């Protein structure tokens, strides 16, 4: 047989083997495809998660801490021995001190779903958001966790009849919003001098955990009409810090607060000729008297350094004097006691408690005599025009105006008769 013939025979065999291989490979694939097409895909159940744990196979028993009840009182009922409880209390101390378990707070015991019903976890809710998980089986330890917070955006409005707090209660609005507004406008509105007929509109966050409302979040925008003037406030974040600004992008924050305390009324104003209630003759009263309950906290109206925290033999009683800068100084008189750590030379921040209302010295009853000095000369505290803090940066103005216009549109849509504007996600995205 010549070489040429051998070559043709070999080539024919190779081609035949190749065809046979592809034939069986394709049939095998078809069988596999048929088998796969007949396979039913079973959807796996979504695990039930609570406190960061898969509780599908566990029994959850929940209750509230009873008066004078301790961790051991609870766990002994679930056959957790004293030795384990003692180890748990010691090992978890840096995470949470079990001695701080409070009456009325919720707890849960997670048990195995079998005849033994062994206690695997104890969960104590510090707050509606924060909780501690105590592992009772695996190495006996504890860790903290947080429930997911859901946020809704809502609105509120009202017309002042007596006080901001009472108006919100009457309108079935969370009265904690009154505190929020007081802080937002602390530098521009004296909330103890508001009048009947003043009104407000607020856009704010409500916070929810597992369908239960737990409180309010941020106030996103507000309008407060006071003495006929509408004062707008818009929440805006720059340099990773949120603050409130007016329509012109100026900060609502000022160098000085409008008042150093929550007072009932102004009992005496700044005057160069006032009849002294004790001495019974006229003399200058170079400050403002705020009537308030004994023990009411008194705060510094601005950052500064304590120049004096001592007794005034001239009738002022316990006095704190604070130097804020080279121009302004403030003085707080007739205190019942000083704030913690307040003494000469200590630096204080705006809003820090520096003392408490009293009637020390020459006073007929509890009140604060508050004095303001400019370049050493007394001025009327109620007429001080405090300079504003840092405005919105030029680089952020475009974004601020976009957000401001969005909130203005929503605020304008709120009426006194119908505070519910039906805010939806599309409104917030505009």
SVG drawing of the C-alpha trace seen along z (x, -y; Angstrom):
<svg xmlns="http://www.w3.org/2000/svg" viewBox="-60 -107 64 109">
<polyline fill="none" stroke="black" stroke-width="0.4" points="0.0,0.0 1.5,-3.3 1.9,-6.3 -0.8,-8.3 -3.4,-5.7 -2.4,-5.4 -2.8,-9.1 -6.4,-9.1 -7.4,-6.1 -6.1,-7.9 -7.8,-11.2 -11.1,-9.3 -10.9,-7.6 -10.2,-11.0 -13.2,-12.6 -15.4,-9.7 -14.4,-9.8 -14.9,-13.6 -18.5,-13.2 -19.3,-10.4 -18.0,-12.6 -20.1,-15.6 -23.2,-13.4 -23.1,-12.0 -22.1,-15.3 -25.1,-17.1 -27.5,-14.3 -26.1,-14.4 -26.7,-18.2 -30.2,-17.8 -30.9,-15.3 -29.4,-17.6 -31.5,-20.6 -34.6,-18.4 -33.8,-17.4 -33.1,-21.0 -36.3,-22.3 -38.3,-19.7 -36.6,-20.8 -38.9,-22.9 -37.0,-25.7 -38.2,-25.9 -38.1,-29.4 -36.3,-29.4 -38.3,-31.0 -37.0,-34.3 -35.6,-33.9 -37.2,-35.8 -34.7,-38.2 -35.0,-40.0 -32.3,-41.7 -29.9,-40.6 -30.7,-36.9 -32.4,-34.2 -35.4,-33.3 -37.0,-30.8 -36.2,-27.9 -36.6,-29.8 -39.5,-30.6 -39.6,-34.3 -41.1,-35.2 -41.4,-39.0 -42.3,-41.0 -41.5,-44.2 -39.2,-44.6 -41.2,-44.7 -40.5,-46.9 -37.5,-45.7 -36.9,-42.9 -33.3,-41.9 -31.7,-39.9 -31.3,-36.9 -35.0,-37.0 -35.9,-36.6 -33.3,-34.1 -33.8,-31.7 -37.4,-31.2 -35.9,-29.8 -33.5,-27.4 -30.4,-29.5 -28.2,-28.8 -26.7,-31.3 -23.1,-30.5 -24.0,-31.4 -25.8,-34.6 -22.8,-35.6 -20.4,-35.0 -22.7,-36.9 -23.0,-39.9 -19.2,-40.1 -18.3,-39.6 -20.9,-42.0 -20.1,-44.9 -18.2,-46.9 -21.0,-46.4 -23.9,-47.0 -24.1,-46.9 -27.0,-44.6 -27.5,-46.6 -28.9,-49.4 -31.9,-47.4 -34.8,-49.7 -38.4,-49.2 -40.8,-49.2 -38.3,-48.4 -39.0,-45.6 -37.1,-42.3 -37.2,-39.0 -36.0,-35.5 -35.3,-33.4 -35.7,-29.6 -35.0,-26.5 -38.1,-25.1 -38.0,-21.7 -39.1,-19.8 -36.1,-21.3 -36.8,-24.9 -33.3,-26.0 -32.8,-29.7 -30.3,-30.7 -30.5,-34.5 -31.7,-37.3 -32.4,-40.6 -32.9,-43.8 -34.1,-47.0 -32.3,-50.0 -34.5,-52.2 -36.9,-51.7 -33.7,-51.8 -30.9,-50.4 -30.7,-46.9 -28.3,-44.4 -28.1,-40.7 -26.8,-38.4 -25.7,-35.0 -26.4,-32.4 -24.9,-29.4 -21.9,-30.2 -19.1,-31.5 -21.6,-33.6 -21.1,-37.2 -23.1,-40.3 -23.2,-42.7 -25.2,-45.8 -27.4,-46.4 -29.8,-48.9 -33.3,-48.5 -33.8,-50.0 -35.4,-53.4 -37.8,-54.4 -38.5,-58.1 -41.6,-59.8 -41.9,-63.5 -44.9,-65.3 -46.2,-68.8 -47.7,-70.7 -49.2,-74.2 -50.9,-76.2 -52.0,-79.6 -50.7,-80.6 -53.4,-81.0 -51.4,-80.8 -48.1,-79.1 -46.3,-77.2 -46.4,-74.0 -50.1,-74.2 -50.9,-75.0 -49.2,-71.9 -50.9,-69.8 -54.3,-71.2 -53.5,-70.5 -52.5,-66.9 -48.9,-67.6 -45.9,-66.2 -45.1,-68.9 -41.4,-68.1 -41.6,-70.1 -41.9,-73.2 -38.5,-72.5 -37.1,-72.0 -38.5,-75.3 -37.2,-77.0 -33.7,-75.8 -33.9,-76.7 -35.1,-80.2 -33.2,-80.7 -31.2,-83.5 -34.0,-85.4 -37.3,-84.7 -37.9,-85.1 -40.4,-82.3 -41.4,-83.6 -42.5,-86.8 -44.6,-85.3 -48.1,-86.8 -51.5,-85.4 -52.0,-85.2 -48.4,-84.3 -48.4,-81.1 -46.1,-78.5 -45.7,-76.0 -43.3,-73.1 -42.0,-70.3 -40.4,-67.6 -39.4,-64.0 -41.3,-61.3 -39.2,-58.3 -40.6,-54.8 -39.4,-51.4 -41.3,-48.2 -44.4,-50.3 -44.3,-52.1 -43.7,-55.9 -40.7,-56.6 -40.4,-60.3 -39.4,-63.2 -36.3,-63.6 -35.0,-66.8 -37.1,-69.8 -36.5,-70.3 -38.1,-73.6 -40.2,-76.0 -41.9,-79.4 -42.7,-81.3 -44.8,-84.4 -43.9,-86.7 -44.9,-90.3 -46.2,-90.3 -42.8,-89.1 -42.4,-85.7 -39.1,-84.1 -38.1,-81.1 -35.7,-78.4 -34.2,-75.8 -32.1,-72.9 -29.0,-72.5 -25.8,-70.5 -22.4,-71.9 -18.9,-70.7 -20.7,-67.6 -22.6,-69.8 -26.3,-70.6 -27.6,-74.0 -30.5,-76.3 -30.4,-79.3 -32.9,-82.0 -34.0,-82.7 -30.8,-84.8 -28.6,-81.9 -27.7,-83.6 -27.3,-81.4 -30.0,-81.7 -27.3,-81.0 -26.1,-84.2 -23.2,-85.1 -25.6,-85.5 -28.9,-83.7 -32.0,-85.9 -32.4,-84.8 -30.3,-82.9 -33.1,-80.7 -36.7,-79.5 -38.6,-82.1 -42.2,-82.8 -42.2,-86.5 -40.0,-89.7 -40.6,-91.2 -38.4,-94.3 -36.8,-95.9 -33.6,-97.9 -34.0,-101.4 -32.0,-104.3 -34.6,-105.0 -36.5,-102.2 -38.1,-102.0 -36.1,-99.3 -38.5,-96.7 -36.5,-96.4 -34.7,-99.8 -37.8,-101.7 -36.1,-104.5 -35.3,-105.0 -32.0,-104.0 -30.8,-102.5 -31.6,-98.9 -29.1,-98.1 -30.4,-94.7 -33.5,-92.6 -35.2,-90.6 -36.6,-87.2 -39.0,-85.6 -38.6,-81.9 -38.9,-79.0 -36.1,-78.4 -33.6,-75.9 -34.4,-76.8 -31.1,-76.3 -29.3,-79.5 -27.1,-79.2 -24.4,-81.3 -25.7,-83.3 -22.5,-82.9 -19.0,-81.3 -16.6,-82.9 -14.4,-82.8 -15.7,-83.0 -14.3,-86.2 -16.1,-85.8 -18.1,-83.2 -18.4,-84.5 -20.6,-86.3 -21.5,-90.0 -21.7,-92.0 -23.5,-94.8 -26.8,-92.8 -26.2,-90.6 -25.8,-87.4 -24.2,-84.5 -22.9,-86.0 -21.3,-84.7 -19.7,-87.1 -18.5,-85.9 -16.3,-87.7 -17.2,-86.7 -14.7,-88.7 -13.0,-92.1 -16.3,-93.9 -19.1,-92.0 -19.5,-90.7 -22.6,-89.3 -23.5,-88.9 -26.0,-86.6 -27.1,-87.5 -29.1,-86.1 -28.2,-82.5 -29.1,-79.7 -26.0,-77.8 -23.3,-77.6 -23.2,-75.1 -20.9,-72.1 -17.3,-73.2 -18.1,-76.9 -15.3,-79.0 -13.0,-81.9 -10.9,-81.2 -13.1,-78.3 -14.1,-78.5 -17.8,-78.0 -19.8,-77.4 -23.1,-78.9 -26.0,-77.2 -23.9,-75.7 -25.4,-75.7 -23.6,-78.2 -26.0,-78.4 -29.5,-78.0 -32.2,-80.6 -32.4,-81.6 -33.0,-84.6 -29.5,-85.1 -28.5,-88.6 -31.0,-91.4 -34.0,-89.8 -37.7,-89.5 -38.2,-86.1 -36.5,-83.8 -35.5,-85.5 -32.5,-86.1 -31.0,-89.6 -29.3,-89.5 -26.9,-92.2 -25.1,-92.9 -22.0,-95.1 -20.4,-96.5 -16.9,-97.9 -17.6,-97.9 -20.8,-100.0 -24.2,-98.5 -26.7,-98.1 -30.3,-96.8 -30.1,-93.0 -33.4,-93.1 -32.0,-95.5 -28.8,-93.7 -28.4,-93.0 -26.3,-89.9 -24.1,-89.3 -24.9,-86.1 -22.7,-83.1 -21.2,-81.8 -23.6,-81.8 -23.9,-79.2 -20.6,-79.0 -20.6,-80.5 -19.7,-77.1 -22.9,-75.6 -25.3,-78.4 -26.7,-76.7 -27.6,-73.5 -29.0,-75.5 -31.3,-77.5 -32.6,-74.3 -33.5,-72.8 -34.8,-76.1 -37.2,-76.5 -38.4,-72.9 -39.2,-73.6 -40.8,-77.0 -43.2,-75.4 -44.3,-72.8 -44.6,-75.5 -46.7,-77.7 -49.0,-74.7 -49.7,-74.4 -52.7,-76.2 -53.8,-76.8 -57.1,-74.9 -55.4,-72.0 -51.8,-71.2 -51.7,-67.9 -50.2,-68.7 -49.9,-65.0 -46.1,-65.1 -44.9,-62.2 -41.5,-61.1 -41.9,-62.9 -42.3,-66.2 -39.1,-65.7 -37.2,-64.7 -38.0,-67.9"/>
</svg>
